[in-house]
Amino acid sequence: MRNESQYDVAVSYATEDVVFAQALVTALLQHGLRVFFDKGKKADLAGSHLPTDLADVFQNHALCCVILLSPHFLNKKWTKLELNAALEHAPGRQKHLLVVRLGDAQPPPNLADIGLVASPPETPASIADLILTKLGREVVWITVPIPNKESGGVWEQNWQDIAWIESPTDGWLCGAFEVGAGGGDVGRGILLYTKDGGSSWNRVGIGDFPSGQGTFSWGPRGTRMYAWSEIGPITTIRCYRRHLGKGQFRTEIWIAAATGVYCSEDGGYSWSRSTPGPDHPDRYAFFASLADIEGFSEIYAAGWQGIAHWSARSREWNLQLPSYFFNINSILAAGGSENRRVWAVGRSGIDEHGDRGDRSRGAVWQLDRETSNWSRIPLTGIELRPGQDLIDLWAQDSQTLFVVGAGSLILRGTQQADTSWKWERLEPPLEADFAAITYGLRAIWILGTQGTILKSPDFGVNWVDSSISTHTARPNLRRVRFFGEAGWIVGDKVVLKSVLKQTVEF
């Protein structure tokens, strides 16, 4: 029974393979599993009768026994003992034996009927993920209904972003109540908040946003006209709990919307528009993404306008990269004021083939912090088709970028010693247009069309398909966020939350 198991996982390995074994154990411990690893059990094993005690662990006290099968493994006394003990599980428990073939090792006859995995291509991180699945403890995504007090039903909007403040009870959810067309009205936004962990949600009134109304032109020559009468679709929400000293805090909330960037400095009770209005000569409108430096001391906002910058010191916005006829979909900032790295992805505007606007190929942009100028990073060796958009990005570190986009595109870029970038295309297990990427719960997560959710526990070496479907459709997913050990996904008429699958009993 489950309560007889002292360990979740017991690892058997030859001494020559200790480096791989240690990496696997580290990955397992990061998931909170109880692991038997003799290298860390010297004190417990001292003075014990090893043949009896080792066999007891692998036969009776581990839910999953991992055999690291290498050319050295079968020549060792103790590993053969551990393997035989693992094979003597009670009837039906052999399925909880995982054999990992290292290199070209060949399984012995007593493992002929046992499924195995090979490394390569599997890595310690991906093997740990397989073990979580075998134990029934992998992350799964469940649908979370958003109650609608106004109708008595649930909200079913095109959700764009979600944020939870440090308190697990206070959350914010934004999206489009009504999407505008390519010209005409910009559409209508929706912003909800909860104070009870999501049991109930309240809508922020449109009148709470000082949006004004009017018309503005768009496009490089200003030939397309739009009108607005309220905030418009809200695409991004970011929160920061500022410490004021003496146990006092202030929650600041920033949102990006079709009619500008807005801010609340009192936890959402009152709002002001930070940017000028859409009818300003620089046309501050159609924002899609925000990135901040050092707790909103500086902000970068990206969208169809291009890339704009704000500083708390000047309290003013300036347009660093105007576009108007091609989109900048996402922006990312790392570091502080003195060592910042800022990147963005979207379209080229005019690419190396001469294609323009929404026919131009995707681009990765980087900021020169000395001049505040933006330039494209050459995607050397990567062929994109006309109009293939880059949608989102995540930085593993200051020299490694992951970028996703349309047409099942996943790119990994590494900055070289000479500051140039080396790019490679990663192969996903399915086809979709990818819309979001981030890191959380010890894995990279990618979202896309048709309910696509991909997970990589080893930074792109292996991918696991965790896609979902609702009872009616496979919705397009737009954003994934992690707050502590909780993950949230939003998309078209759907909000998802991560949970650990119920641990199975053996």
N, C-alpha and C positions, 0 to 999 in steps of 0.2 A: 504494500500500500504506500501511498505518497508519504505518510508520516514516518515510514521506515527509512527513507532516503536521507542520508546525512549530507549528500552532495547532489547538486544538479548535474554536474559534469565531472567525469574522471578522465584524465588524459594519459594515455600510454604511449611512450616514445623511446627511441634509442638515444643514447647519450650524444651520438654524432648529430642528432637532429634537434638539439636542445634550443637553438636559436629560433627555429620555426615554432617549436612547442611553446617557448616563452612568449612569442608574439601572439599566438592563439590564446594563451591564458590571459594575457593582458586585455585582449579584446573581449573575452568572456567576462572578466571582472568589471570592465567598464559598463557592461549591461546588468551588473548587480547579481550575477550568478554565483553560486557556491561551487568552487572548483577544487577537486583533488589533483594536486600536482606535486610529485614527490620531491622536486627541488625545493619547494617551500614547506615541506613537511618533515624535515630532518629531525626536529625536536620530538614530534609526535611518533616517529618511527623508531627513535633510539630505544633500544632495549626490547623492542617488540619481536614477535616471531614472524618475520617478513613473509614467508610463504602463506601462512594462515591469514595475516592481517591484510596483505595486498589482495589476495583472492577474495576476501570478504568485501572489501571496498568495491571491486569491479563486478562482483556477482550480486551483492545485496544492497549496497548503499549509494549507488549513483543512478540517477534517472537516465542519463545518456553516457555511454562509454565511447570515447573517441580514440581510435587506433591510428596513429601516424605511421603508416606502412611504408617503409623504405627498404633498400637492399640490406641495411644493417639490422632491421627490426627482428627478423626471424632467426638471427644468430645469437640473440641475447636470451639468457635464462629468465630474467624477470619479465621481459616483455611477452615472452611466450606464455608465462604463467598468467599474466594479466589478460591476455587475449583469450585463453581457455576459460578463465573465470567469467569474462564478459559473455562468452558464448553459452554459459550455463545458467543464464537468466531463467526465471520461471517461464513457462510456455507463453509465447506471444510477445515476450519482451525483447527478442532479437531485433525487432524493428527499431529499437532505441539504441542500436549499435551503429556508429558512424565510422566508416573506414575512409581515411584520406590517403590516397596513393601519392607519395612524394616522388617526383621524377618518373623513372621507368620501372619502378618496383612492381613485381608480379604477385598477385594474391595467391596464397596457398589453397589447397583443395577445401579446407574447412571454411573458407570465405567465398566459395564459388557462388553460393546463393544469396550473398549479402551485397546489397547495393553499395556502391562506393562513389566518391568524388575524387577528382584529380587536381593536384596543385603542381605546376600551373594547369589551367588558368585561375582556379580558385585561390584566394588569398586568406590569410588568417582572419581578416575582418569579414569576408563573405562567408567563410566557414562558420564563424560565430553567429552570423545571421541565420544560416541553415539550422544551426543547433537551436536557436530561439524558436524557429518554426516547428522543429521536432518536439520541443517541449510545450508547444502551444502558447508561447509568450511573445510572439511577434506583434508589432504595432499594426493595428487595423483601424480603419476610418469608419465612423458611424455618422449618420445624418442627424443634425441637430435642428429641430423645428424652431422657428423664430415667431413667438406668439404676437398676433396683431390685435391690440386692444380695441382698435377702431372698428374692426370688422368682426371680431370674435373668432377669426380663423388664424392663419399664419401668413407672414410676409413671404412673398415669392417674387423677389426682385432680382435684377442682374447685379449681384454683389461684387464689389471691387476690392475691398480691404477690410481688415479687422484688427483691433488692438485691445490688449488687456493691460490695465495699469497694474502696478506692483501688487495691489490688493487683488486676490483672485475673484473678487465679486464685481469689480468695476470694469466694464467693457464697452467698446464702441464698434459699430458696424456701419459701413457706408456703401453706396452704390448709386445706381440710376433708377429713379422712379419712372422716368420716360426719357428715351434716348433721342436726341435730335438727329436730323438728317444732314446730308452734305449741302448745307445752305438752309436758310430759314431760321427757326428757333433752335437754340443750343440744347434744349431739353431740360429736364427737371431732376434734381438730386434728392437723395434721401440719406439721413443720418439718424441712427438709433443708438440708444445707450441703455445699459442695464446696471443696476446697483445690487443685484441679488444673484450674480453668477449666471445669468441667462434665463432664469425662470420667468422673468417678465422683461419686456423691452418697451421703452418710451421713444417717441419720435421727437426730434428737435424741430421746432416750428420753422417754417420757411422765413417767417418774419423776424426770427432771431438772427439772421444773417443780413448785414447791411450791404446787400448786393446791388441795390439800385436797379435801373433798367435803361435800355437804350439799344442802339445798333452799333455795329462795328464792321469794318471791312477785313477781308482775309485774302491770303495768297500773296505771292511776291510782289504783285502789282496792285493788290487791294481791290480786285474785281469781284470778289464773292462777298455777299452781305449776310450778316447774321443779326439776330435780335435776341435779347435776354430780358427777363423780368424777375428772375430769382437766381439762386446760386448755381443751378445746373448740375449735371451728374458729378458726383464726388468720387475721385479715383484712388486717393491715398489718404491714410490717416496715421499720424505718428504722435506718440505721447512721451512726455518726460516728467518725472517727479523730481522737482528741484528742492534740494535741502536748503532751508533758510537759516538754520542754526537753532539751538535751544529746543530741539525736537519738533520744529515746525517745518512743514513741507507745502509746496505749491505744485499742482498738476498743470502742466502746459500741454496744449493739444494743437497740432497743426494739421490742416487738411489742404489737399490740392483738388481743384475743381475746374469745371469748364469756364468759370468766370473769375478765376484767380486763386490765390493762396490766402487762406484765412487762419486766424489764430485765436485761441482762448487761453487766458492766463489764470483762470479761476476754475479749472476742471470742467469747462463746458457750459457754465451758466451764462456767460456773455461772450460774444464773438465780435471780432473786427476783421476787416479785409486788410491784409498786409501789403499785397501788391496794389499798384494802380489798377483802375478798371479796364475792361476790355476795349474801351474807346480811347484809351491813351495812345499816343502815336506809336508806341512799341507793342500795343495790343496784347496785354497780359491775359491770355485765355488759353483754354484747351490744355491744361496741365495733366500729366499722367503719372508723375513720380516725384518724390522728394528724397533728399539725402541731407544729413546734417553733420556738422563738425562740433564736437565738444558741447553736447547738450544744447543745441540750437544757438550757439554763439554765431554760427554761420549756416546758411541754408542754400542748397542748390535745388532748383525746380526745373523739370524737363517736360517737354510735350511737343505739340505741333508748333508752338512759338519758337522752340529751340531750347536753349539752356540759359536760365537766369540765376542771378546770385544775390543774396541778401546778407548783410552783416549787422549784428546787434550793436556794433559801435556806431555805424552811420545811420542805421534804421532805414536804409534806402536799398532799392532794387536796381540792378543794372543787367542789361541783356548782353551776355558774353558771346553767345552763338545764336544769331537769328536764323530761323529756317522758314516757317510759314507754308512751305510747299512740300516738306517731308517731315516725318515724325521722329522725335527722339523718345523712345519708349520707356527707358529706365535709366536711372542714374545711381551710382554707388560711390560712397566716400569712405576712406579708411585713414586712420591716423589722426593727428591733431593739427592745430593751426600751423605749427612749424614744419611738420613732416607729412602733410596730407598727400594722399593719392586719390584722385577722383577720375572715374571712368564713366562712360555712358554708351548705350547701344541704341541703334535705330537704323535709319537709312543713310545713304551717302549724300543724298541731294543730287549731285552729279557724280556718277561713278567713273571708273577708269575706262569703261566701254562707251561712255557718252550718254548712258540712260539717265533720265531725270525724274525727280519727284517720286511718286509711288512706283515708278518703274525702275528706280535706282536700286542697286543691290545693298544688302545690309552692311553696316559699318560699326566698328568699335572706335569710340572717341576717347581721347585722354587730354587732361588739363595740364598745361605748363603753369605750375603755381607761381613762377616768377613773373610771367607776363600776363597770366589769366587768359591766355589764348588756348583754343581747342584745335586739335589736329587728329586726323584719322591714323590708327595703327594699321599698317599694311597686313592684310590677311594672307601672307605668303604661303602658297601651296594649297589654299582653299578656294575651290571654284563654287561660286554662288550663281543661281539663275537670276534673270531679270526680275526685280520685284521681291526677291526672297528677303524677308525682313528678319532682323535680329531683335528679340523681344525683351530678354532679361539677362542679368549676369550676377555672378557671385564670386568673391575673391577668397581663395583658399589661404593666401597670404599676399604680401605686397608684390610678389613676382609671379603669381599664378592666378589666372582668370578662367572661369567656366562661363560660357555664353550659350544660350539656347535661342532657337528661333523657328520660323516656319519650315515645313518640309522635313520634319524629324531631325532637325539640326542640333547637335551638341558639339561645341568646340572647347578645347582646352588650350590655353595660351600660356607660355612660359617665357618670361623676360630673360634674355641672355646677358652675359657680362658686358657686351658692347651696347646694351640697352635696346637692341632689336628684339623682336618677338618671334618665337617658334610656335606654330599652330598645328594642331592635329584634330582630326574629326573622330569623335567617338561614336560607336555603333549602338544605337538603342535596340531593345528587343521588339519594338513595334513601331508603326508609322503614326505620326500625329503632328499637329502644329503645336510646338511647345511654347508656353506662355509665362512660366515662372520657374525659378530655381533658387534654392537656399539650402542651408545646412542646419540640421537639428536632430536630436535624439541619435547622435553618433552616425549620421548618414547624410548624404546629399539627396534632396528630393526635387523632382521635376514634375510639373503639371502641364496639361495640355487639353486639346479638344477631345471630345467623346469620353470624358471621365478618366483621362489618362493620369496615372500616378506612377512614377518610376522612383526607385530607391537604389542608391549605391552606398554600401557600407565601406567601400575601399577606394573612394575618390575616383570613380569612373572606370575601374577595372572590370567590375561586374555590375549588372543592373538587374533588379528584381521588379517584376510587373505587379504593382499593387492597385491597379485600376479598379474603379468602382462603377456601379450603375445603380440608379434609383429604380423604384417600381415603375416609372414611366419612361425614363430615358437615360442616356449617358451624357450628362451635362458637360459643357465646356467649363473648365476650371481656370481661375485667373490669378490667385495669389495664395501662397502658403507662408504662414508665420509660426514661430515657436516662442512660447513664453514659459521659461523653465522647462519642465518635463511635459508640457501640454502643447500639442500641435493643432493648428487650425487651418482649414482650407475653405476658400469662398469661390463661388462661381455663379453661373446662370441658374438662379432659383434654388441654390443649394448652399448650405453651410455644413462643414464636416469637422469632427473633432477626433483626435487620436486617442485610442485606448489600448491597453494591453489585452490581448486575447486571453480569455479565461484559462488559467493553468489547468491542464488535464490531469486526471488522477490515474495512476497506474496500479 
